Amino acid sequence: MQVVAPAGVDISGLGIEVAVGATEGLPFEGVLRFAFPRPGFTSCTWLTIVSRDDLVERAGVLSSVKLTEIEDALRVAGQPQEFTGTAAAKLSEMKDALRLGGLE
């Protein structure tokens, strides 16, 4: 999983964010973001598989409540979602803002 900065905009209909940070022992606040799959849409995240030997130190510890929240997000993100006109408009606005430097 990759911890990223929160989107800063409403991404409902496009994905789910689960907050993580100091409570889990991380040195910064962020989110785990789970994008909903869409036909013709490719999420821009690299998937890298590492072995246990590649891990050098523990980054943090997740509570059972946080693990359940992440499992729920994975379950919802893995199910087919209807791509509504509202979600399409939101995605278009986000792309335009990124082109113009409006989103960080």
PEBELHU-V920913 format. One record per residue. N is the residue number from 1. SS is DSSP state (h for helix, s for strand, l for the rest). BURIAL is b if it has 16 or more other ideal C-beta (glycine too) atoms within 10 Angstrom, else e. D_CENTER is the distance of its C-alpha to the mean C-alpha in Angstrom with 2 decimals. Layout:
N_SS_BURIAL_D_CENTER ; N_SS_BURIAL_D_CENTER
//
This chain:
1_l_e_8.87 ; 2_l_e_7.98 ; 3_s_b_7.90 ; 4_s_e_7.44 ; 5_l_e_9.22 ; 6_l_e_8.31 ; 7_l_e_8.70 ; 8_l_e_12.14 ; 9_l_e_12.76 ; 10_l_e_12.54 ; 11_l_b_9.88 ; 12_l_e_11.54 ; 13_l_b_12.71 ; 14_l_b_10.01 ; 15_s_b_6.89 ; 16_s_b_5.98 ; 17_s_b_4.92 ; 18_s_b_7.16 ; 19_s_e_9.40 ; 20_s_b_11.11 ; 21_l_e_14.09 ; 22_h_e_17.87 ; 23_h_e_18.25 ; 24_h_b_16.74 ; 25_l_e_18.93 ; 26_l_e_16.64 ; 27_l_e_18.50 ; 28_l_e_15.90 ; 29_l_e_13.48 ; 30_s_b_9.76 ; 31_s_b_6.44 ; 32_s_b_4.30 ; 33_s_b_0.63 ; 34_s_b_3.65 ; 35_s_e_5.98 ; 36_l_b_9.48 ; 37_l_e_12.11 ; 38_s_e_14.80 ; 39_l_e_18.26 ; 40_l_e_18.88 ; 41_s_e_15.31 ; 42_l_e_13.79 ; 43_l_e_10.25 ; 44_l_e_11.06 ; 45_l_e_9.78 ; 46_l_e_12.67 ; 47_l_e_13.16 ; 48_l_e_15.76 ; 49_l_e_17.73 ; 50_l_e_19.69 ; 51_l_e_22.55 ; 52_h_e_23.33 ; 53_h_e_25.87 ; 54_h_e_23.30 ; 55_l_e_21.78 ; 56_l_e_23.92 ; 57_l_e_22.79 ; 58_l_e_20.65 ; 59_l_e_17.78 ; 60_l_e_17.66 ; 61_l_e_18.34 ; 62_l_b_16.36 ; 63_l_e_18.55 ; 64_h_e_19.19 ; 65_h_e_17.78 ; 66_h_b_14.37 ; 67_h_e_14.57 ; 68_h_e_15.46 ; 69_h_b_12.57 ; 70_h_b_10.15 ; 71_h_e_12.70 ; 72_h_e_12.82 ; 73_h_b_9.16 ; 74_h_e_9.80 ; 75_h_e_13.09 ; 76_h_e_12.21 ; 77_h_e_9.69 ; 78_l_e_12.59 ; 79_l_e_15.19 ; 80_l_e_16.62 ; 81_l_e_15.84 ; 82_l_e_18.45 ; 83_l_b_17.57 ; 84_l_e_19.57 ; 85_h_e_21.40 ; 86_h_e_19.52 ; 87_h_b_16.10 ; 88_h_e_17.97 ; 89_h_e_19.50 ; 90_h_b_16.34 ; 91_h_b_14.86 ; 92_h_e_18.32 ; 93_h_e_18.48 ; 94_h_b_15.29 ; 95_h_e_16.74 ; 96_h_e_20.07 ; 97_h_e_18.87 ; 98_h_e_17.28 ; 99_h_e_20.62 ; 100_l_e_22.52 ; 101_l_e_20.58 ; 102_l_e_19.60 ; 103_l_e_15.90 ; 104_l_e_15.02
//
